[in-house]
Amino acid sequence: MNLEHRQLEYGLRFDWGRAGAEAIATGVDLAIVVDVLSFTTTLSVAADAGIEVFPYSWYDESAADYARDVDAVLAVRRSVASEGQISLSPKSIRDSERPRRLVLPSPNGSTIAFALAAIVPVCVGASLRNASAVADWVVHEHGSRSRVVIVASGEKWPGGELRPAVEDLWGAGAVIEALIEAGWNGSVSPESRMAADAWAAVSDSIEDRLRDCASGRELIVLGFPHDVAIASELDDSDTVPVLEDRVFRAQRTGRRLNKLRAHR
């Protein structure tokens, strides 16, 4: 990989997937993972409920072993979840008895967060639900010149190759715009500016755009329209899931959410 691909000269960097995350994570203060449909949206709903979330790469026997080791409930596959079981569906958390601890596997956002935990000082989960809260927290806790990487998780093609997912581009752009509005004033990579421009183009119609994009249509066809609706709850959450010792714990800002509610 060429050195230029690492965006090292910029304080705010953006790339896709696990390989992109690992490429741009050198020398940063924190990483922000975005997986709108659905890992980081579900993570934000869990954080709102006070649930500690352990990311994990995929559903297999090792996931069950891991859940036992950390004394947590293991989320099941969304396609086989029955009533009362928690899965990658954010609605399942709202509809179920809330555990104290949850192992939440996914092949994209969760896998990337799990990998980043070993190479960056701090990893945060962001979605459209908490984009402004995350931005406020970053500036307040790490400063206006902190070095930040934002990773759009994307999806996988059947062969395992990265499929860029437009909803994650929008989510990353929402965080980037919110960071700048919150007072972050470091150097911004062209890749990051592109994501912010993509968000600006759809921010006034995000509910419709999420329903119409490929990932949104897929979830609706599979019977999960409420998951798409929850993902479009723009800035409804003031919780910031921060990955510490392999577990996401909620930090709360309150400032941005209260400001938004005051104008509704």
MIDOSE-1310 file (N, C-alpha, C; in nm, 2 decimals, decimal comma, always signed):
residues 264
mnle	+0,08/-0,12/+0,00/+0,00/+0,00/+0,00/+0,09/+0,12/+0,00; +0,05/+0,22/-0,09/+0,13/+0,35/-0,09/+0,10/+0,43/+0,04; +0,21/+0,50/+0,08/+0,20/+0,58/+0,20/+0,08/+0,68/+0,19; +0,06/+0,74/+0,07/-0,04/+0,84/+0,05/-0,18/+0,78/+0,08
hrql	-0,21/+0,65/+0,07/-0,34/+0,60/+0,10/-0,37/+0,60/+0,25; -0,27/+0,63/+0,33/-0,29/+0,63/+0,47/-0,34/+0,76/+0,52; -0,34/+0,87/+0,44/-0,39/+1,00/+0,47/-0,32/+1,06/+0,60; -0,20/+1,03/+0,61/-0,13/+1,06/+0,74/-0,11/+1,21/+0,76
eygl	-0,12/+1,29/+0,65/-0,10/+1,44/+0,67/-0,23/+1,51/+0,72; -0,34/+1,43/+0,74/-0,47/+1,49/+0,78/-0,51/+1,45/+0,92; -0,57/+1,54/+0,99/-0,62/+1,51/+1,12/-0,75/+1,44/+1,12; -0,83/+1,45/+1,01/-0,96/+1,38/+1,00/-0,95/+1,30/+0,87
rfdw	-0,96/+1,16/+0,89/-0,94/+1,07/+0,77/-1,07/+0,98/+0,76; -1,09/+0,94/+0,64/-1,21/+0,85/+0,61/-1,17/+0,74/+0,52; -1,22/+0,62/+0,54/-1,20/+0,51/+0,45/-1,31/+0,40/+0,48; -1,30/+0,29/+0,40/-1,40/+0,19/+0,41/-1,35/+0,05/+0,46
grag	-1,43/-0,02/+0,54/-1,41/-0,15/+0,57/-1,29/-0,17/+0,67; -1,26/-0,30/+0,70/-1,16/-0,33/+0,79/-1,02/-0,30/+0,73; -0,99/-0,33/+0,61/-0,86/-0,29/+0,55/-0,84/-0,14/+0,55; -0,94/-0,07/+0,51/-0,93/+0,08/+0,51/-0,91/+0,13/+0,65
aeai	-0,98/+0,07/+0,75/-0,96/+0,12/+0,89/-0,82/+0,10/+0,93; -0,77/-0,02/+0,91/-0,63/-0,05/+0,95/-0,53/+0,04/+0,88; -0,56/+0,08/+0,75/-0,47/+0,16/+0,67/-0,45/+0,30/+0,73; -0,56/+0,36/+0,78/-0,56/+0,50/+0,81/-0,55/+0,52/+0,97
atgv	-0,54/+0,41/+1,04/-0,55/+0,43/+1,19/-0,41/+0,46/+1,25; -0,31/+0,48/+1,18/-0,18/+0,50/+1,24/-0,17/+0,64/+1,30; -0,13/+0,64/+1,43/-0,10/+0,76/+1,50/-0,22/+0,85/+1,53; -0,34/+0,79/+1,55/-0,46/+0,87/+1,57/-0,50/+0,86/+1,72
dlai	-0,58/+0,95/+1,76/-0,63/+0,95/+1,90/-0,76/+0,86/+1,91; -0,84/+0,85/+1,81/-0,95/+0,77/+1,82/-1,01/+0,73/+1,68; -1,09/+0,63/+1,68/-1,15/+0,58/+1,56/-1,30/+0,58/+1,58; -1,38/+0,62/+1,48/-1,52/+0,61/+1,48/-1,57/+0,52/+1,37
vvdv	-1,65/+0,42/+1,42/-1,70/+0,32/+1,32/-1,85/+0,35/+1,30; -1,88/+0,34/+1,17/-2,02/+0,37/+1,13/-2,08/+0,25/+1,05; -2,19/+0,19/+1,10/-2,25/+0,08/+1,03/-2,40/+0,10/+1,05; -2,46/+0,19/+0,97/-2,60/+0,24/+0,99/-2,70/+0,12/+0,99
lsft	-2,69/+0,03/+0,90/-2,78/-0,08/+0,89/-2,71/-0,21/+0,90; -2,67/-0,26/+1,03/-2,74/-0,21/+1,14/-2,65/-0,20/+1,27; -2,53/-0,24/+1,27/-2,46/-0,26/+1,39/-2,45/-0,14/+1,48; -2,41/-0,02/+1,43/-2,39/+0,09/+1,52/-2,53/+0,15/+1,56
ttls	-2,63/+0,13/+1,47/-2,76/+0,18/+1,52/-2,81/+0,09/+1,63; -2,80/-0,04/+1,62/-2,83/-0,13/+1,73/-2,75/-0,10/+1,86; -2,62/-0,07/+1,83/-2,53/-0,04/+1,95/-2,58/+0,09/+2,02; -2,63/+0,19/+1,94/-2,67/+0,31/+2,01/-2,80/+0,28/+2,09
vaad	-2,89/+0,20/+2,04/-3,01/+0,16/+2,11/-2,98/+0,09/+2,24; -2,88/+0,00/+2,23/-2,83/-0,07/+2,35/-2,77/+0,02/+2,45; -2,69/+0,12/+2,40/-2,63/+0,21/+2,49/-2,73/+0,30/+2,56; -2,84/+0,34/+2,49/-2,95/+0,42/+2,55/-3,01/+0,34/+2,66
agie	-3,01/+0,21/+2,65/-3,07/+0,12/+2,75/-2,98/+0,08/+2,86; -2,85/+0,13/+2,85/-2,75/+0,10/+2,96/-2,69/-0,04/+2,95; -2,70/-0,10/+2,83/-2,65/-0,23/+2,81/-2,50/-0,22/+2,76; -2,41/-0,30/+2,82/-2,27/-0,31/+2,78/-2,27/-0,41/+2,66
vfpy	-2,20/-0,37/+2,56/-2,20/-0,44/+2,43/-2,06/-0,49/+2,40; -2,04/-0,62/+2,38/-1,91/-0,68/+2,34/-1,92/-0,70/+2,19; -1,84/-0,63/+2,10/-1,84/-0,67/+1,96/-1,77/-0,80/+1,94; -1,82/-0,87/+1,83/-1,75/-0,99/+1,80/-1,77/-1,01/+1,65
swyd	-1,68/-1,09/+1,59/-1,67/-1,09/+1,44/-1,78/-1,17/+1,37; -1,83/-1,28/+1,43/-1,93/-1,36/+1,36/-2,00/-1,46/+1,45; -2,11/-1,51/+1,40/-2,18/-1,61/+1,48/-2,12/-1,75/+1,45; -2,06/-1,81/+1,55/-2,01/-1,95/+1,54/-2,00/-2,00/+1,68
esaa	-1,94/-2,12/+1,70/-1,93/-2,17/+1,83/-1,84/-2,08/+1,92; -1,74/-2,02/+1,86/-1,65/-1,93/+1,94/-1,73/-1,81/+2,00; -1,83/-1,77/+1,93/-1,91/-1,66/+1,98/-1,99/-1,70/+2,11; -2,04/-1,82/+2,11/-2,11/-1,87/+2,23/-2,01/-1,89/+2,35
dyar	-1,89/-1,94/+2,31/-1,79/-1,95/+2,42/-1,75/-1,81/+2,48; -1,74/-1,72/+2,39/-1,70/-1,58/+2,43/-1,80/-1,52/+2,52; -1,93/-1,54/+2,48/-2,04/-1,49/+2,56/-2,04/-1,55/+2,70; -2,01/-1,68/+2,71/-2,00/-1,74/+2,84/-1,89/-1,68/+2,92
dvda	-1,77/-1,66/+2,85/-1,65/-1,61/+2,92/-1,68/-1,47/+2,98; -1,75/-1,39/+2,91/-1,77/-1,25/+2,96/-1,91/-1,24/+3,03; -1,98/-1,35/+3,06/-2,10/-1,35/+3,13/-2,20/-1,26/+3,06; -2,23/-1,28/+2,93/-2,32/-1,20/+2,86/-2,41/-1,28/+2,78
vlav	-2,52/-1,22/+2,74/-2,62/-1,28/+2,64/-2,56/-1,27/+2,50; -2,58/-1,37/+2,42/-2,53/-1,37/+2,28/-2,65/-1,34/+2,19; -2,64/-1,23/+2,12/-2,74/-1,20/+2,02/-2,75/-1,31/+1,91; -2,87/-1,34/+1,87/-2,89/-1,45/+1,77/-2,90/-1,38/+1,63
rrsv	-2,89/-1,46/+1,53/-2,91/-1,41/+1,39/-3,05/-1,35/+1,38; -3,05/-1,24/+1,31/-3,18/-1,17/+1,29/-3,28/-1,26/+1,22; -3,23/-1,34/+1,13/-3,32/-1,42/+1,05/-3,39/-1,53/+1,13; -3,33/-1,57/+1,24/-3,39/-1,68/+1,32/-3,44/-1,64/+1,46
aseg	-3,43/-1,51/+1,49/-3,47/-1,46/+1,62/-3,62/-1,48/+1,64; -3,66/-1,53/+1,75/-3,80/-1,54/+1,79/-3,84/-1,43/+1,88; -3,96/-1,42/+1,92/-4,01/-1,31/+2,00/-3,94/-1,31/+2,14; -3,89/-1,20/+2,18/-3,81/-1,19/+2,30/-3,67/-1,21/+2,29
qisl	-3,62/-1,25/+2,18/-3,47/-1,27/+2,16/-3,41/-1,15/+2,10; -3,29/-1,12/+2,14/-3,22/-1,00/+2,09/-3,13/-1,05/+1,97; -3,13/-0,97/+1,86/-3,05/-0,99/+1,74/-2,98/-0,86/+1,70; -2,93/-0,86/+1,58/-2,87/-0,74/+1,53/-2,98/-0,63/+1,50
spks	-3,11/-0,67/+1,51/-3,22/-0,58/+1,49/-3,23/-0,48/+1,60; -3,22/-0,35/+1,58/-3,24/-0,26/+1,69/-3,37/-0,27/+1,76; -3,48/-0,30/+1,68/-3,61/-0,31/+1,74/-3,61/-0,43/+1,84; -3,53/-0,53/+1,82/-3,53/-0,65/+1,91/-3,49/-0,61/+2,05
irds	-3,40/-0,51/+2,06/-3,36/-0,46/+2,19/-3,47/-0,38/+2,26; -3,55/-0,30/+2,18/-3,66/-0,23/+2,24/-3,77/-0,32/+2,28; -3,78/-0,44/+2,22/-3,90/-0,53/+2,24/-3,86/-0,64/+2,34; -3,74/-0,65/+2,39/-3,70/-0,76/+2,47/-3,66/-0,72/+2,61
erpr	-3,65/-0,81/+2,70/-3,60/-0,79/+2,83/-3,45/-0,75/+2,82; -3,41/-0,64/+2,87/-3,27/-0,59/+2,85/-3,17/-0,66/+2,94; -3,07/-0,72/+2,88/-2,96/-0,79/+2,96/-2,87/-0,68/+3,01; -2,79/-0,72/+3,10/-2,68/-0,62/+3,15/-2,57/-0,62/+3,05
rlvl	-2,54/-0,74/+2,99/-2,43/-0,75/+2,89/-2,47/-0,82/+2,77; -2,42/-0,78/+2,65/-2,46/-0,84/+2,53/-2,34/-0,86/+2,43; -2,33/-0,98/+2,38/-2,23/-1,00/+2,27/-2,31/-0,98/+2,14; -2,26/-0,89/+2,06/-2,33/-0,85/+1,94/-2,24/-0,87/+1,82
pspn	-2,25/-0,99/+1,76/-2,16/-1,02/+1,64/-2,22/-0,95/+1,51; -2,13/-0,92/+1,42/-2,17/-0,88/+1,28/-2,05/-0,89/+1,20; -2,07/-0,92/+1,07/-1,95/-0,93/+0,98/-1,89/-0,80/+0,94; -1,95/-0,69/+0,97/-1,90/-0,56/+0,93/-1,86/-0,47/+1,04
gsti	-1,96/-0,39/+1,09/-1,92/-0,29/+1,20/-1,86/-0,36/+1,32; -1,92/-0,47/+1,37/-1,87/-0,53/+1,49/-1,73/-0,59/+1,47; -1,71/-0,65/+1,35/-1,58/-0,70/+1,32/-1,47/-0,59/+1,31; -1,51/-0,48/+1,25/-1,41/-0,37/+1,24/-1,38/-0,31/+1,38
afal	-1,48/-0,29/+1,46/-1,46/-0,24/+1,60/-1,37/-0,34/+1,68; -1,40/-0,47/+1,66/-1,32/-0,57/+1,74/-1,17/-0,56/+1,70; -1,15/-0,54/+1,56/-1,01/-0,53/+1,52/-0,94/-0,40/+1,56; -1,02/-0,29/+1,55/-0,96/-0,16/+1,59/-0,92/-0,15/+1,74
aaiv	-0,99/-0,23/+1,82/-0,97/-0,22/+1,96/-0,82/-0,25/+2,00; -0,76/-0,33/+1,91/-0,62/-0,37/+1,94/-0,52/-0,27/+1,88; -0,56/-0,17/+1,80/-0,46/-0,08/+1,74/-0,49/+0,07/+1,76; -0,60/+0,11/+1,82/-0,62/+0,25/+1,84/-0,65/+0,27/+1,99
pvcv	-0,62/+0,39/+2,04/-0,65/+0,41/+2,19/-0,79/+0,41/+2,22; -0,88/+0,46/+2,14/-1,02/+0,47/+2,16/-1,10/+0,44/+2,04; -1,21/+0,36/+2,05/-1,30/+0,34/+1,94/-1,44/+0,37/+1,98; -1,51/+0,44/+1,89/-1,65/+0,48/+1,92/-1,74/+0,43/+1,81
gasl	-1,86/+0,40/+1,85/-1,97/+0,36/+1,75/-2,06/+0,47/+1,72; -2,08/+0,51/+1,59/-2,16/+0,62/+1,56/-2,26/+0,58/+1,45; -2,38/+0,64/+1,46/-2,48/+0,62/+1,36/-2,55/+0,75/+1,34; -2,66/+0,75/+1,26/-2,73/+0,87/+1,24/-2,80/+0,91/+1,37
rnas	-2,83/+0,81/+1,46/-2,90/+0,84/+1,58/-2,82/+0,92/+1,68; -2,69/+0,91/+1,67/-2,60/+0,98/+1,77/-2,49/+1,05/+1,71; -2,50/+1,09/+1,59/-2,39/+1,16/+1,52/-2,34/+1,29/+1,59; -2,44/+1,37/+1,63/-2,40/+1,50/+1,69/-2,35/+1,47/+1,83
avad	-2,40/+1,38/+1,90/-2,36/+1,34/+2,04/-2,21/+1,29/+2,03; -2,18/+1,21/+1,93/-2,04/+1,16/+1,92/-1,95/+1,28/+1,89; -1,99/+1,37/+1,80/-1,90/+1,48/+1,77/-1,88/+1,57/+1,89; -1,98/+1,60/+1,96/-1,97/+1,68/+2,08/-1,87/+1,61/+2,18
wvvh	-1,89/+1,48/+2,20/-1,80/+1,41/+2,29/-1,66/+1,41/+2,25; -1,63/+1,39/+2,12/-1,50/+1,39/+2,07/-1,43/+1,52/+2,10; -1,49/+1,63/+2,07/-1,43/+1,76/+2,09/-1,41/+1,79/+2,23; -1,51/+1,76/+2,32/-1,50/+1,78/+2,46/-1,40/+1,70/+2,53
ehgs	-1,39/+1,57/+2,49/-1,30/+1,48/+2,56/-1,16/+1,47/+2,50; -1,15/+1,50/+2,37/-1,02/+1,48/+2,30/-0,97/+1,61/+2,23; -1,05/+1,71/+2,23/-1,00/+1,84/+2,18/-1,03/+1,87/+2,04; -1,02/+1,99/+2,00/-1,06/+2,04/+1,87/-0,95/+2,00/+1,76
rsrv	-0,83/+1,96/+1,81/-0,73/+1,92/+1,71/-0,69/+1,77/+1,72; -0,78/+1,69/+1,78/-0,76/+1,55/+1,79/-0,75/+1,49/+1,66; -0,68/+1,38/+1,65/-0,66/+1,30/+1,52/-0,77/+1,19/+1,52; -0,85/+1,20/+1,42/-0,97/+1,11/+1,41/-0,98/+1,04/+1,28
viva	-1,01/+0,91/+1,29/-1,04/+0,83/+1,17/-1,19/+0,79/+1,17; -1,26/+0,80/+1,06/-1,39/+0,76/+1,05/-1,40/+0,65/+0,95; -1,46/+0,54/+0,99/-1,47/+0,42/+0,90/-1,61/+0,39/+0,86; -1,64/+0,39/+0,74/-1,77/+0,34/+0,69/-1,76/+0,19/+0,67
sgek	-1,84/+0,11/+0,74/-1,82/-0,03/+0,75/-1,85/-0,10/+0,61; -1,95/-0,06/+0,54/-1,99/-0,12/+0,42/-2,05/-0,26/+0,45; -2,08/-0,33/+0,34/-2,13/-0,47/+0,34/-2,04/-0,56/+0,27; -2,08/-0,69/+0,26/-1,99/-0,78/+0,19/-2,07/-0,84/+0,07
wpgg	-2,00/-0,86/-0,04/-2,06/-0,93/-0,16/-2,05/-1,08/-0,12; -2,12/-1,17/-0,19/-2,12/-1,31/-0,15/-1,98/-1,37/-0,15; -1,89/-1,32/-0,23/-1,75/-1,37/-0,23/-1,66/-1,31/-0,12; -1,72/-1,22/-0,04/-1,64/-1,17/+0,08/-1,58/-1,03/+0,05
elrp	-1,59/-0,98/-0,08/-1,53/-0,85/-0,11/-1,62/-0,74/-0,05; -1,56/-0,63/-0,02/-1,63/-0,51/+0,03/-1,73/-0,46/-0,07; -1,85/-0,44/-0,02/-1,96/-0,37/-0,10/-1,98/-0,24/-0,03; -1,93/-0,12/-0,09/-1,96/+0,00/-0,02/-2,11/+0,03/-0,01
aved	-2,16/+0,07/+0,11/-2,30/+0,08/+0,13/-2,33/+0,23/+0,15; -2,41/+0,29/+0,07/-2,43/+0,43/+0,07/-2,48/+0,49/+0,20; -2,55/+0,41/+0,28/-2,60/+0,46/+0,41/-2,49/+0,48/+0,51; -2,38/+0,40/+0,49/-2,26/+0,42/+0,58/-2,18/+0,55/+0,54
lwga	-2,18/+0,58/+0,41/-2,12/+0,70/+0,36/-2,20/+0,82/+0,42; -2,33/+0,81/+0,41/-2,41/+0,92/+0,47/-2,39/+0,94/+0,62; -2,38/+0,82/+0,69/-2,36/+0,83/+0,83/-2,23/+0,89/+0,87; -2,12/+0,85/+0,80/-1,99/+0,90/+0,82/-1,99/+1,05/+0,79
gavi	-2,06/+1,09/+0,68/-2,06/+1,23/+0,65/-2,14/+1,31/+0,75; -2,24/+1,26/+0,81/-2,31/+1,32/+0,92/-2,22/+1,35/+1,04; -2,14/+1,25/+1,07/-2,05/+1,27/+1,19/-1,94/+1,37/+1,15; -1,89/+1,37/+1,03/-1,79/+1,47/+0,99/-1,85/+1,61/+1,00
eali	-1,97/+1,63/+0,94/-2,03/+1,76/+0,95/-2,05/+1,81/+1,09; -2,10/+1,71/+1,18/-2,12/+1,75/+1,32/-1,99/+1,78/+1,39; -1,88/+1,71/+1,36/-1,76/+1,74/+1,42/-1,71/+1,88/+1,39; -1,73/+1,93/+1,27/-1,69/+2,06/+1,23/-1,78/+2,16/+1,30
eagw	-1,91/+2,14/+1,30/-2,00/+2,23/+1,37/-1,97/+2,23/+1,52; -1,92/+2,12/+1,58/-1,89/+2,12/+1,72/-1,76/+2,19/+1,76; -1,68/+2,23/+1,66/-1,56/+2,30/+1,69/-1,43/+2,23/+1,65; -1,44/+2,11/+1,60/-1,32/+2,04/+1,55/-1,26/+2,12/+1,44
ngsv	-1,14/+2,15/+1,44/-1,08/+2,24/+1,34/-0,94/+2,20/+1,29; -0,92/+2,07/+1,28/-0,80/+2,02/+1,22/-0,81/+2,01/+1,07; -0,71/+1,95/+1,01/-0,71/+1,94/+0,86/-0,79/+1,82/+0,82; -0,87/+1,84/+0,72/-0,97/+1,74/+0,67/-0,93/+1,68/+0,54
spes	-0,92/+1,55/+0,53/-0,88/+1,48/+0,41/-0,99/+1,50/+0,30; -0,95/+1,50/+0,17/-1,05/+1,51/+0,06/-1,15/+1,39/+0,07; -1,11/+1,28/+0,12/-1,20/+1,16/+0,13/-1,31/+1,20/+0,24; -1,27/+1,26/+0,34/-1,37/+1,30/+0,45/-1,46/+1,41/+0,40
rmaa	-1,41/+1,50/+0,32/-1,50/+1,61/+0,26/-1,60/+1,55/+0,17; -1,56/+1,45/+0,09/-1,65/+1,38/+0,00/-1,77/+1,32/+0,08; -1,74/+1,25/+0,19/-1,84/+1,20/+0,27/-1,94/+1,30/+0,33; -1,88/+1,42/+0,37/-1,96/+1,53/+0,42/-2,05/+1,58/+0,31
dawa	-2,00/+1,59/+0,19/-2,08/+1,64/+0,08/-2,19/+1,54/+0,05; -2,17/+1,42/+0,06/-2,27/+1,32/+0,03/-2,38/+1,33/+0,13; -2,35/+1,35/+0,26/-2,45/+1,37/+0,36/-2,53/+1,50/+0,34; -2,46/+1,61/+0,30/-2,53/+1,73/+0,28/-2,64/+1,72/+0,17
avsd	-2,61/+1,63/+0,07/-2,70/+1,61/-0,04/-2,83/+1,54/+0,00; -2,83/+1,46/+0,11/-2,95/+1,38/+0,15/-3,00/+1,41/+0,28; -2,94/+1,50/+0,36/-2,98/+1,52/+0,50/-3,12/+1,57/+0,52; -3,18/+1,63/+0,42/-3,32/+1,68/+0,43/-3,42/+1,57/+0,40
sied	-3,37/+1,46/+0,35/-3,47/+1,35/+0,31/-3,41/+1,21/+0,35; -3,35/+1,20/+0,46/-3,28/+1,08/+0,50/-3,37/+0,96/+0,52; -3,49/+0,98/+0,57/-3,58/+0,87/+0,59/-3,61/+0,80/+0,46; -3,65/+0,89/+0,36/-3,68/+0,83/+0,23/-3,56/+0,77/+0,17
rlrd	-3,44/+0,83/+0,18/-3,32/+0,77/+0,12/-3,28/+0,64/+0,18; -3,30/+0,63/+0,31/-3,27/+0,50/+0,38/-3,36/+0,39/+0,33; -3,49/+0,42/+0,32/-3,58/+0,32/+0,27/-3,55/+0,28/+0,13; -3,50/+0,37/+0,05/-3,48/+0,35/-0,10/-3,35/+0,29/-0,13
casg	-3,25/+0,30/-0,04/-3,12/+0,24/-0,08/-3,12/+0,09/-0,07; -3,02/+0,03/-0,13/-3,02/-0,12/-0,15/-3,03/-0,19/-0,01; -2,95/-0,14/+0,09/-2,96/-0,21/+0,22/-3,09/-0,19/+0,29; -3,15/-0,07/+0,27/-3,28/-0,05/+0,33/-3,39/-0,13/+0,26
reli	-3,39/-0,14/+0,13/-3,48/-0,22/+0,06/-3,47/-0,37/+0,10; -3,35/-0,41/+0,12/-3,32/-0,55/+0,16/-3,39/-0,58/+0,29; -3,37/-0,50/+0,39/-3,42/-0,52/+0,52/-3,58/-0,52/+0,52; -3,63/-0,43/+0,44/-3,78/-0,42/+0,43/-3,83/-0,55/+0,37
vlgf	-3,77/-0,59/+0,26/-3,81/-0,72/+0,20/-3,81/-0,84/+0,29; -3,70/-0,84/+0,38/-3,69/-0,94/+0,48/-3,78/-0,93/+0,60; -3,86/-0,82/+0,60/-3,95/-0,81/+0,71/-3,91/-0,72/+0,83; -3,81/-0,63/+0,80/-3,76/-0,55/+0,91/-3,77/-0,40/+0,88
phdv	-3,88/-0,35/+0,84/-3,90/-0,21/+0,81/-3,87/-0,12/+0,93; -3,90/-0,17/+1,05/-3,88/-0,09/+1,17/-3,74/-0,06/+1,20; -3,65/-0,15/+1,15/-3,51/-0,13/+1,17/-3,46/-0,02/+1,09; -3,51/+0,00/+0,97/-3,48/+0,11/+0,88/-3,53/+0,24/+0,94
aias	-3,65/+0,24/+1,00/-3,71/+0,36/+1,06/-3,62/+0,40/+1,18; -3,58/+0,30/+1,26/-3,50/+0,34/+1,38/-3,37/+0,40/+1,34; -3,31/+0,34/+1,23/-3,18/+0,40/+1,18/-3,19/+0,54/+1,14; -3,31/+0,59/+1,10/-3,33/+0,72/+1,05/-3,37/+0,82/+1,16
eldd	-3,36/+0,78/+1,29/-3,39/+0,87/+1,40/-3,28/+0,97/+1,42; -3,27/+1,06/+1,34/-3,15/+1,15/+1,34/-3,13/+1,23/+1,47; -3,02/+1,21/+1,53/-2,98/+1,28/+1,66/-3,08/+1,26/+1,77; -3,15/+1,15/+1,78/-3,24/+1,12/+1,89/-3,17/+1,06/+2,01
sdtv	-3,04/+1,03/+2,00/-2,97/+0,97/+2,11/-2,85/+1,06/+2,15; -2,84/+1,08/+2,29/-2,72/+1,15/+2,34/-2,62/+1,06/+2,40; -2,63/+0,93/+2,37/-2,53/+0,83/+2,42/-2,42/+0,81/+2,32; -2,30/+0,79/+2,37/-2,18/+0,77/+2,29/-2,12/+0,63/+2,33
pvle	-2,13/+0,53/+2,26/-2,08/+0,40/+2,29/-1,92/+0,40/+2,27; -1,85/+0,39/+2,38/-1,70/+0,39/+2,38/-1,65/+0,26/+2,41; -1,56/+0,21/+2,33/-1,50/+0,07/+2,34/-1,38/+0,08/+2,44; -1,40/+0,01/+2,55/-1,29/+0,01/+2,65/-1,28/-0,14/+2,70
drvf	-1,16/-0,19/+2,70/-1,14/-0,33/+2,74/-1,23/-0,42/+2,67; -1,25/-0,40/+2,54/-1,33/-0,50/+2,45/-1,48/-0,48/+2,47; -1,52/-0,38/+2,55/-1,67/-0,37/+2,57/-1,71/-0,22/+2,54; -1,82/-0,20/+2,47/-1,88/-0,07/+2,45/-1,96/-0,03/+2,58
raqr	-1,92/+0,08/+2,64/-2,00/+0,14/+2,75/-2,05/+0,28/+2,71; -2,17/+0,31/+2,76/-2,23/+0,44/+2,72/-2,17/+0,56/+2,79; -2,13/+0,66/+2,72/-2,10/+0,79/+2,78/-2,21/+0,88/+2,73; -2,25/+0,97/+2,82/-2,36/+1,06/+2,78/-2,32/+1,20/+2,78
tgrr	-2,36/+1,28/+2,68/-2,33/+1,42/+2,67/-2,45/+1,50/+2,71; -2,57/+1,48/+2,66/-2,69/+1,55/+2,69/-2,70/+1,68/+2,63; -2,59/+1,75/+2,59/-2,59/+1,88/+2,54/-2,66/+1,89/+2,41; -2,62/+1,82/+2,31/-2,67/+1,83/+2,18/-2,82/+1,78/+2,17
lnkl	-2,85/+1,67/+2,24/-2,98/+1,62/+2,23/-3,08/+1,72/+2,29; -3,04/+1,78/+2,41/-3,13/+1,88/+2,47/-3,15/+2,00/+2,37; -3,04/+2,04/+2,30/-3,05/+2,15/+2,21/-3,15/+2,12/+2,10; -3,14/+2,00/+2,05/-3,23/+1,96/+1,94/-3,37/+1,95/+1,98
rahr	-3,40/+1,90/+2,10/-3,53/+1,88/+2,15/-3,59/+2,02/+2,18; -3,51/+2,12/+2,21/-3,56/+2,25/+2,24/-3,62/+2,32/+2,12; -3,57/+2,27/+2,00/-3,62/+2,33/+1,88/-3,73/+2,25/+1,81; -3,78/+2,15/+1,87/-3,88/+2,06/+1,81/-4,02/+2,11/+1,86
